[in-house]
Amino acid sequence: MIYKKVCLLGAPGVGKTSLIQRFVSGLFDERYLVTIGAKIDARTVVTPSGEVQLMLWDLNGDEMFERVQSSYLRGMHGYLLVFDPTRPDTLEFALRLRETVEARGASVPSVMIANKADLHVDWQVSAAQITALDVYGLTRASAKTGAGVEATFATLAQLMLQGRREE
């Protein structure tokens, strides 16, 4: 079995915990649950390149991230960068996080997620901005309905397996 550490990054309230909960257990909880530090879950994914056990690190979205949580990124094989298109400031936060991760030399596969696809009519991020994010492997998902969640995690798993060195 291949094990891969995946970090979920994004501002508070974008749905990182809900995405993991939907992916791991198939459930959605309307209550907002604040992550303090990091919470770790796991799930096995089967991809065309093989089976992989994803170790999912749900990191808090606090502004302190840049100073405190760099140790959580150590050893990560990939990450999901989550934002809420109904709150444009979360996109800006996500892009700053991406710069921070890259500045720390973490050149690992990543996928950007526009969560809350079920609220598409309420999105305040423009269609042009969304299109420009395709360069980051943008996916659209909804932790609430489950739409796009499986595909997003499977895409990242496949990217990580394609990038690994054969031993």
C-alpha positions in Angstrom: 0.0 0.0 0.0 1.2 3.5 -0.9 0.6 6.2 1.8 0.4 9.9 0.9 0.0 12.8 3.2 -2.5 15.4 1.9 -3.1 18.7 3.6 -6.3 20.7 3.1 -5.6 24.4 3.2 -7.9 27.5 3.1 -9.5 30.2 5.1 -11.8 29.5 8.1 -15.3 28.4 7.1 -14.6 27.4 3.5 -15.5 23.8 4.1 -12.3 21.9 4.6 -13.6 19.8 7.4 -16.9 19.2 5.6 -15.1 18.1 2.4 -13.1 15.5 4.4 -16.1 14.3 6.3 -18.1 13.9 3.1 -15.1 12.1 1.4 -14.3 9.8 4.4 -17.7 9.0 5.8 -20.2 10.3 3.2 -21.8 12.6 5.7 -22.4 16.4 5.9 -23.1 18.3 9.0 -24.7 21.8 8.8 -22.9 22.9 12.0 -19.7 24.9 11.7 -16.9 23.0 13.4 -13.7 24.9 14.1 -10.5 22.9 13.6 -8.0 23.6 16.2 -4.5 22.7 15.0 -4.9 19.7 12.8 -7.2 16.7 12.6 -6.2 13.6 10.6 -8.4 11.2 8.8 -7.6 8.5 6.2 -9.2 6.8 3.2 -8.0 4.5 0.4 -8.5 5.5 -3.2 -8.2 3.3 -6.2 -6.7 5.1 -9.3 -5.6 4.0 -12.7 -2.0 4.1 -11.3 -2.8 2.0 -8.3 -4.2 2.1 -4.8 -3.2 4.8 -2.4 -4.0 5.5 1.3 -4.6 9.2 1.7 -3.7 10.6 5.1 -5.9 13.7 5.2 -4.6 16.6 7.3 -7.4 19.1 8.1 -5.5 22.3 9.0 -7.1 25.2 10.7 -7.5 28.3 8.5 -6.3 30.8 11.0 -4.2 33.8 9.8 -1.5 32.4 12.2 -0.9 29.7 9.5 2.1 31.4 8.1 3.9 31.5 11.5 2.6 28.4 13.3 1.7 25.6 11.0 4.7 25.1 8.7 5.6 22.0 10.7 2.2 20.5 9.6 3.3 20.8 5.9 6.5 18.8 6.5 6.3 15.5 4.5 3.2 16.4 2.6 2.8 14.7 -0.8 0.0 17.0 -2.1 -2.6 19.5 -1.0 -6.0 20.7 -1.7 -6.5 24.5 -1.7 -10.1 25.3 -0.8 -12.0 28.5 -1.1 -15.6 29.6 -0.9 -16.7 31.5 -4.1 -19.5 33.2 -2.1 -16.7 35.0 -0.1 -14.1 36.5 -2.5 -11.7 37.2 0.4 -11.3 33.4 0.8 -9.9 33.2 -2.8 -7.4 35.9 -1.9 -6.5 34.0 1.2 -6.1 30.8 -0.7 -3.8 32.4 -3.3 -1.7 33.8 -0.4 -1.5 30.3 1.1 -0.4 28.9 -2.2 2.4 31.5 -2.4 3.5 30.6 1.2 3.6 26.9 0.4 5.6 27.4 -2.7 8.0 29.9 -1.0 8.7 27.1 1.5 9.8 24.9 -1.4 6.9 22.5 -1.3 6.7 21.6 -5.0 4.0 18.9 -4.7 0.9 18.3 -6.7 -2.1 20.4 -5.7 -5.7 20.9 -6.7 -7.7 24.1 -6.1 -11.4 23.6 -5.0 -14.2 26.1 -5.4 -16.4 24.5 -2.7 -20.1 25.2 -2.2 -21.0 24.5 -5.8 -24.6 24.1 -4.6 -24.6 27.8 -3.9 -23.5 28.7 -7.4 -26.2 31.4 -7.8 -24.6 33.2 -4.7 -21.0 33.1 -6.0 -19.4 36.5 -5.9 -16.2 35.4 -7.6 -16.5 36.3 -11.3 -16.7 33.8 -14.1 -13.4 35.3 -15.5 -11.7 34.8 -12.1 -12.9 31.2 -12.0 -11.7 30.6 -15.5 -8.3 32.1 -14.7 -8.0 29.5 -11.8 -8.0 26.6 -14.2 -4.2 26.9 -14.3 -4.3 25.6 -10.7 -6.4 22.5 -11.6 -9.6 24.1 -10.4 -12.4 21.8 -9.5 -15.9 22.6 -8.3 -17.3 20.7 -5.5 -20.0 20.7 -2.8 -19.4 19.1 0.5 -23.1 19.5 1.2 -24.4 17.5 -1.8 -21.2 15.5 -2.5 -20.9 16.7 -6.1 -17.4 16.7 -7.3 -15.9 15.6 -3.9 -14.8 12.0 -4.9 -13.5 13.3 -8.3 -11.4 16.0 -6.6 -9.7 13.6 -4.2 -9.2 11.0 -7.0 -7.6 13.7 -9.2 -5.1 14.6 -6.5 -4.4 11.0 -5.7 -3.6 10.3 -9.4 -1.4 13.4 -9.7 0.6 12.3 -6.6 1.0 8.7 -8.0 2.1 10.0 -11.4 4.8 12.2 -9.8 6.3 9.5 -7.5 9.6 7.9 -8.3 9.6 4.2 -9.0 11.7 2.3 -6.4 
